[in-house]
Amino acid sequence: MQEEIENRTVTLIISAVKLTARELKAGMDKYLSEKKSKAMEKARAAPEKPSGKQTVRQLIGQNQGVSNIEITNSNIKGFERIARKYGVDFAVKKDRSVSPPKYFVFFKARDADALTAAFKEYTAYELKRAAKAQNRPSVLAHLQALKAKVQAITPGKSRNQNRGITI
């Protein structure tokens, strides 16, 4: 990729009786202004459509119909990663009116099949993660058990304050 960028060249044809630095500069300026005007024209012609995660307003503004699904889990980042993988255009809205907050995932109606596949993978991921967390013991509980063992092994020593003093 780097070599392609380095090897790009521009062919500039200038008709002149005598090629001077001024003529070359004028030709380059004309080329750059033409390139800039084409880029501006291209930008005005077709504004980029947002893709992936976006706001609900942007999603509705694309006029392709919007559907939603309710999620109660707070791990939205895991879902976002999988949705990007499937190329789903979606928006996440948090409903704070309920005690445990609910999340609504809005998506385009045409992305329903891709979203179904993304949700299947997401639920499999969450179940696998929950099973892994259940099988793994708590680090704090393990530490407390080890502390109890160490205290049981070492006898209760009373420190002698006069031990280091010689008269």
C-alpha distance (Angstrom), angle and dihedral (degrees) to the residues before:
residue distance angle dihedral
M1 . . .
Q2 3.80 . .
E3 3.80 91.5 .
E4 3.81 90.9 52.8
I5 3.79 90.5 55.0
E6 3.80 92.7 46.0
N7 3.81 93.7 47.1
R8 3.81 96.8 51.6
T9 3.75 111.1 118.0
V10 3.76 134.0 -175.8
T11 3.77 123.1 -138.6
L12 3.77 110.9 -146.3
I13 3.80 119.8 -177.4
I14 3.77 116.8 -162.1
S15 3.78 121.8 -177.9
A16 3.77 110.3 -150.1
V17 3.79 137.9 138.0
K18 3.76 91.8 -131.5
L19 3.83 120.5 15.7
T20 3.78 109.3 -137.8
A21 3.76 132.2 169.8
R22 3.80 89.9 -100.4
E23 3.79 92.2 53.7
L24 3.81 91.2 47.9
K25 3.81 91.1 48.7
A26 3.82 91.9 49.0
G27 3.82 90.6 49.9
M28 3.80 92.5 49.5
D29 3.82 91.4 47.6
K30 3.79 90.9 50.8
Y31 3.83 90.9 49.1
L32 3.81 92.9 49.3
S33 3.81 93.3 47.0
E34 3.82 90.4 49.5
K35 3.81 90.9 49.7
K36 3.81 91.0 48.3
S37 3.81 92.8 49.4
K38 3.84 91.0 50.8
A39 3.79 90.5 50.8
M40 3.82 91.2 49.7
E41 3.80 90.8 48.2
K42 3.79 91.2 50.1
A43 3.81 91.3 49.4
R44 3.81 92.0 50.7
A45 3.79 93.6 46.9
A46 3.80 100.5 56.8
P47 3.80 121.5 17.3
E48 3.78 112.2 -154.8
K49 3.75 117.1 -100.3
P50 3.77 112.5 -132.7
S51 3.78 116.0 -117.5
G52 3.77 134.2 -165.9
K53 3.79 116.2 11.8
Q54 3.78 113.3 14.1
T55 3.76 141.3 146.8
V56 3.79 122.2 -76.5
R57 3.81 90.0 -115.3
Q58 3.83 91.8 55.6
L59 3.79 90.7 47.5
I60 3.80 93.4 50.5
G61 3.81 90.7 44.4
Q62 3.81 91.1 65.2
N63 3.85 90.0 70.1
Q64 3.78 96.4 -138.8
G65 3.79 99.9 119.0
V66 3.78 124.3 -94.1
S67 3.80 130.1 -128.4
N68 3.78 129.5 -179.8
I69 3.80 141.6 -152.7
E70 3.79 126.8 -161.1
I71 3.81 120.2 -127.2
T72 3.79 123.7 -172.7
N73 3.80 97.3 -174.4
S74 3.77 116.9 99.8
N75 3.84 94.6 -145.4
I76 3.80 96.7 96.2
K77 3.82 94.9 146.7
G78 3.80 91.1 68.2
F79 3.80 90.0 53.1
E80 3.80 92.4 47.5
R81 3.80 91.3 55.4
I82 3.80 92.2 51.7
A83 3.83 93.2 43.8
R84 3.82 90.4 53.8
K85 3.79 88.1 50.8
Y86 3.82 90.3 57.0
G87 3.82 93.6 42.4
V88 3.79 95.3 -119.6
D89 3.80 119.4 163.8
F90 3.80 105.8 -138.2
A91 3.78 145.3 153.9
V92 3.80 126.7 -150.6
K93 3.81 119.7 -146.1
K94 3.82 122.5 -174.0
D95 3.82 118.2 -142.3
R96 3.82 107.1 -151.6
S97 3.80 96.1 176.4
V98 3.82 91.6 87.1
S99 3.81 122.1 70.9
P100 3.81 96.5 -118.8
P101 3.80 98.9 38.6
K102 3.78 118.1 -116.2
Y103 3.76 124.8 -145.3
F104 3.79 123.8 -144.7
V105 3.79 117.4 -155.6
F106 3.80 111.0 -155.8
F107 3.79 117.6 -163.5
K108 3.78 139.9 167.6
A109 3.78 115.3 -86.2
R110 3.81 90.8 -126.5
D111 3.82 90.3 58.0
A112 3.82 93.2 60.1
D113 3.82 95.2 110.0
A114 3.79 93.7 46.7
L115 3.80 90.4 46.0
T116 3.81 91.3 51.1
A117 3.80 89.9 53.5
A118 3.81 90.8 46.5
F119 3.82 91.5 51.0
K120 3.81 91.2 49.6
E121 3.79 90.7 53.4
Y122 3.81 91.5 43.7
T123 3.82 93.6 51.9
A124 3.81 90.9 47.2
Y125 3.81 88.8 50.8
E126 3.82 92.3 49.3
L127 3.82 93.2 47.7
K128 3.79 91.0 49.4
R129 3.80 90.8 48.7
A130 3.82 92.5 48.7
A131 3.81 92.0 49.1
K132 3.79 90.7 49.9
A133 3.81 91.2 50.5
Q134 3.82 91.6 50.3
N135 3.79 93.5 52.3
R136 3.77 93.5 48.8
P137 3.82 115.2 81.4
S138 3.76 120.6 -131.1
V139 3.79 114.7 -93.2
L140 3.82 92.2 -141.6
A141 3.81 92.3 51.6
H142 3.80 89.8 49.6
L143 3.81 90.6 49.4
Q144 3.83 92.0 50.6
A145 3.81 90.3 50.9
L146 3.80 91.3 51.2
K147 3.82 91.5 48.6
A148 3.80 89.9 53.0
K149 3.82 91.2 50.6
V150 3.80 92.2 50.0
Q151 3.79 92.0 50.1
A152 3.80 90.5 48.9
I153 3.82 92.1 52.0
T154 3.81 98.2 48.0
P155 3.80 112.5 67.4
G156 3.77 119.2 -130.0
K157 3.79 101.8 -89.3
S158 3.75 119.8 -164.2
R159 3.73 110.9 -148.1
N160 3.75 118.0 -125.5
Q161 3.77 110.7 -137.1
N162 3.79 93.7 -164.4
R163 3.81 94.1 53.4
G164 3.77 97.4 100.4
I165 3.81 97.7 39.6
T166 3.80 119.8 92.2
I167 3.78 123.3 -173.5
